[in-house]
Amino acid sequence: MTECVALTKDMLKNPIRIQVDDESLDFARAKQLADEEAKKVTADPMLLAWYNAKTGDFSPPVTCCGEDRPTWLIYAESRGGTICIDINEEEFVFVYRPFD
């Protein structure tokens, strides 16, 4: 089986970049910040995918791999995910679909 592609910043389409200077930043707080930022773009954003570089976890847990991008990112973009929130240079990434 081919190894999945690692995320790089050039894979993200028009990301909204947020820098948080807090070493204790965890997933829950990062998601809260991303949700707030996404709501500035659309009234009712739908979270389609996320990535946590600290743990290597991502959702959805798609098992097949893309050749040029991580599968969770391919999944989100293929389902209308156009709002990308990048926190601390790919430490946490959240992809939303406008749903209004």
Kinemage of the C-alpha trace (Angstrom):
@kinemage 1
@onewidth
@group {chain A} dominant
@subgroup {mainchain}
@vectorlist {calphas} color= white
{ca met a 1} P 0.000 0.000 0.000
{ca thr a 2} L 1.247 3.480 -0.872
{ca glu a 3} L 1.975 5.829 2.002
{ca cys a 4} L -0.367 8.782 2.278
{ca val a 5} L 0.892 12.163 1.175
{ca ala a 6} L 1.976 14.557 3.928
{ca leu a 7} L 0.249 17.934 4.060
{ca thr a 8} L 2.140 21.012 2.871
{ca lys a 9} L 0.917 24.611 2.875
{ca asp a 10} L 0.833 24.802 -0.934
{ca met a 11} L -1.888 22.107 -0.961
{ca leu a 12} L -4.351 24.416 0.798
{ca lys a 13} L -6.533 26.545 -1.467
{ca asn a 14} L -6.865 30.146 -0.278
{ca pro a 15} L -6.471 29.335 3.405
{ca ile a 16} L -7.365 31.739 6.142
{ca arg a 17} L -4.230 31.645 8.267
{ca ile a 18} L -4.369 32.163 12.015
{ca gln a 19} L -1.329 32.355 14.279
{ca val a 20} L -1.894 31.530 17.951
{ca asp a 21} L 1.037 32.088 20.283
{ca asp a 22} L 0.074 29.529 22.906
{ca glu a 23} L 2.070 26.321 23.292
{ca ser a 24} L -0.840 24.728 25.160
{ca leu a 25} L -3.200 25.155 22.188
{ca asp a 26} L -5.181 21.934 21.908
{ca phe a 27} L -7.583 20.555 19.332
{ca ala a 28} L -10.741 21.736 21.124
{ca arg a 29} L -9.540 25.342 21.329
{ca ala a 30} L -8.210 25.266 17.753
{ca lys a 31} L -11.592 24.004 16.516
{ca gln a 32} L -13.380 26.745 18.440
{ca leu a 33} L -11.150 29.373 16.816
{ca ala a 34} L -11.670 27.835 13.373
{ca asp a 35} L -15.459 27.688 13.853
{ca glu a 36} L -15.499 31.379 14.787
{ca glu a 37} L -13.382 32.313 11.762
{ca ala a 38} L -15.517 30.233 9.377
{ca lys a 39} L -18.654 31.995 10.665
{ca lys a 40} L -17.134 35.274 9.505
{ca val a 41} L -17.230 33.883 5.951
{ca thr a 42} L -20.639 32.194 6.000
{ca ala a 43} L -23.488 32.159 8.489
{ca asp a 44} L -23.722 28.381 8.744
{ca pro a 45} L -20.438 26.610 7.936
{ca met a 46} L -20.399 22.800 7.807
{ca leu a 47} L -17.166 21.172 8.957
{ca leu a 48} L -16.164 18.528 6.405
{ca ala a 49} L -12.627 17.603 7.437
{ca trp a 50} L -9.870 18.412 9.885
{ca tyr a 51} L -6.227 17.587 10.547
{ca asn a 52} L -4.225 17.668 13.772
{ca ala a 53} L -0.467 17.642 13.085
{ca lys a 54} L 0.324 17.274 16.796
{ca thr a 55} L -1.199 13.785 16.838
{ca gly a 56} L -1.357 12.923 13.130
{ca asp a 57} L -5.119 12.420 13.451
{ca phe a 58} L -7.540 13.507 10.734
{ca ser a 59} L -11.179 13.193 9.837
{ca pro a 60} L -12.830 11.692 7.987
{ca pro a 61} L -10.630 8.623 8.442
{ca val a 62} L -10.478 7.852 4.728
{ca thr a 63} L -8.127 4.922 4.176
{ca cys a 64} L -7.267 5.224 0.492
{ca cys a 65} L -4.580 7.692 -0.444
{ca gly a 66} L -4.480 10.395 -3.069
{ca glu a 67} L -1.401 10.848 -5.172
{ca asp a 68} L -0.955 14.579 -4.651
{ca arg a 69} L -2.869 15.505 -1.484
{ca pro a 70} L -4.032 13.853 1.749
{ca thr a 71} L -7.321 12.000 1.321
{ca trp a 72} L -9.121 13.945 4.050
{ca leu a 73} L -8.392 17.123 2.056
{ca ile a 74} L -9.511 15.548 -1.234
{ca tyr a 75} L -12.703 14.395 0.519
{ca ala a 76} L -13.522 17.886 1.800
{ca glu a 77} L -12.775 19.706 -1.448
{ca ser a 78} L -14.776 17.216 -3.515
{ca arg a 79} L -17.791 17.906 -1.307
{ca gly a 80} L -17.707 21.690 -1.574
{ca gly a 81} L -15.182 22.516 1.114
{ca thr a 82} L -13.983 25.965 0.128
{ca ile a 83} L -13.316 27.534 3.521
{ca cys a 84} L -9.936 26.413 4.811
{ca ile a 85} L -8.739 27.540 8.227
{ca asp a 86} L -5.015 26.967 8.818
{ca ile a 87} L -3.891 27.444 12.409
{ca asn a 88} L -0.192 27.799 13.214
{ca glu a 89} L 1.134 26.831 9.801
{ca glu a 90} L -0.653 23.499 9.325
{ca glu a 91} L -0.598 22.522 13.006
{ca phe a 92} L -4.393 22.363 12.788
{ca val a 93} L -6.389 22.576 9.553
{ca phe a 94} L -10.178 22.698 9.252
{ca val a 95} L -12.125 22.655 5.983
{ca tyr a 96} L -15.728 23.863 5.864
{ca arg a 97} L -18.465 24.037 3.296
{ca pro a 98} L -20.657 27.134 3.132
{ca phe a 99} L -24.134 25.931 4.008
{ca asp a 100} L -26.530 28.869 3.720
